[in-house]
Amino acid sequence: MTPLRTALLQGPGGVPGSTADSLAALDRAAGRAAAAGARLLVASELYLTGYALGERVAELAEPADGPGARAVAGIAAAHGLAVAYGYPERAGREDGGVYNSVQLIGPDGTRLANYRKTHLYGEFENARFVPGDTPVVQADLDGVRVGLLVCYDVEFPEAVRAHALAGTELLLVPTALMRPYEIVAETVLPARAFENQLYIAYANRCGTEGEGAGELSFTGLSCLAAPDGTVRARAGTGEDLITADVDPALLRASRAANPYLRDRRPELYASLV
């Protein structure tokens, strides 16, 4: 099976609230990624709008099939590659609640999967978003089983293990990791990939957003971690577009050599849930 070349877009995604600028940047990145042979482009958490939205979350939220999704579908189809991107999702809840979501659009512009962040981080997210309740969302892309999480989700071993047990081969994680938590990108991500025997594409924001006490500084350090624990591509701390291959042959060999999933004893783990 041919490796799935995957591109990760690291960038601020435009000024918070400037969806048009974010889409224009995504289109440029998709062109560069496609020229490098990528079949998948992964952007960051809340990519369309920016992360430091403050009180504008509800105003900028849109449905999964809204104008942002249609624009991304056009970009994907124009460049012939799949696109995963984060956005605030309005889902018609009676309470008006908004989800912190990631959507995967196929290379022909078809909507393949939509996941709602299940582990909300910090005061800002808990005050303005509602958590999703579906832990594993997957889709097939070029013969690879792709799963979706968002940022803080990947820091919970149970969330990634659930994907491993469900057959996920490539886990996409749009994120907005802030300083001083570089350890997540540098240490936790490769460990998660190794212990669960899958690839993880971790696409982060960079630079700063917000003002005054609300200013946030993002770490960058986007990466593609492989099931053998190595990092196949790593961004720095500024804007970047990195590419690396997700190789099904390496995945099969790694799973054959590493017994973690085979040697589990679920009967001992009931107290964990």
Secondary structure, DSSP 4 states (H G I P E B T S, - for coil): ---EEEEEEES--SSTT-HHHHHHHHHHHHHHHHHTT-SEEE--TTTTT-S--GGGHHHH-B-TTSHHHHHHHHHHHHHTSEEEEEEEEE---TT--EEEEEEEE-TTS-EEEEEE-SS--HHHHHHH---------EEEETTEEEEE--GGGGGSHHHHHHHHHTT-SEEEEE---BTT-HHIIIIIHHHHHHHHTSEEEEE--EEEES-GGG-EEEE---EEE-TTS-EEEE--SSSEEEEEEE-HHHHHHHHHH--TTTT--GGG-GGG-
